């Protein structure tokens, strides 16, 4: 099952950001809003079509709980979550399909 819920990570399959990992902060129809804590922050998320993303089966529960409660998520927390995933799976990013 593909997870497009807040707190999950996704890897870009297309565009100038191909290969980058983002945190999903919100879903709207065929689009999701993403942040990476660097160039894409909570204040300026990236809107991307789901078909251009590969979901990763990792969810940061602390960040997800804050997103669900409409609380502010710190950019540093997002960068750490993404870096943790990169260090855990440096070569392979799992597809949850």
C-alpha positions, 0 to 999 in steps of 0.5 A: 500500500502506498503511503502519502500520509504526513511524516512519510518520506518520498524520493523524487523520480523526475524534475530538477530535484530527481533523486532527492528525498523529501518529507511529505507534509500534506496531501491534496488529490494527486499532489503532495506538499514536500519539505526537505528542511533546506531549500524547501521549508515548512513556509515554502513547501514544494508541490509535486505530483504523486506519480513523480515520487517514490514513497519510502517506507519510513515515517518519523512519528514525532514529526507526523504527530506535529503535522497532524496537530498543525504544529510547526515542524523545525527544519533541523528535525526534517534534515535529521530525519532525511539524513537518518534514512540516507544513512540507514539505506545508503544505496537502496530506498524502499518502495512501499508498493 
